[in-house]
C-alpha cells in the first residue's frame, strides 16, 4: 500500500500542524508500505510565516516538523519519501530543487527515510 499526501500540513489560522498529526495517526493505523509526503511542510505563503510570527527560526520549525514526521512514522515501519516544494520556506527556491538537507537524521531511520529532489522519479517495488 502506498499513501501519498501533499502539504501544507498546517491549518490556515495557525502553525500547530494538526493536519500533520491526523495524517500520522492514519499512517500508524494503516501501516502503508510507502508513505510519500510532498511539501510544502512550512509554507512560505502562510500568514504567520509571511509576518514572521513563529516562535523559532524557519529552519528550527522545519526541523521540528521533519522530526515529528520521522518519529511519527517509525512504529509503522513505512518507507518514508519526503519531496520538497518551491513554497517550503526553509528550502532553496530553485528548480529543480535539491533534496532536503537533514544531516541529523537518526541512524536507525536512514534506511527507511528517503529525501528526494523535485522533480524525481520513484520506482516502488
VENLINMO-V963713 format. One record per helix or strand. SS is the DSSP state (H for helix, E for strand). FROM is the first residue (numbers start at 1). LEN is the number of residues. If there is no record, write none. Layout:
BEGIN
ss->(SS	SS)
from->(FROM	FROM)
len->(LEN	LEN)
END
This chain:
BEGIN
ss->(E	H	E	E	H	H	E	E	E	H	E	E)
from->(2	18	34	43	47	58	79	88	97	107	113	118)
len->(5	13	5	1	4	17	5	1	1	3	4	1)
END
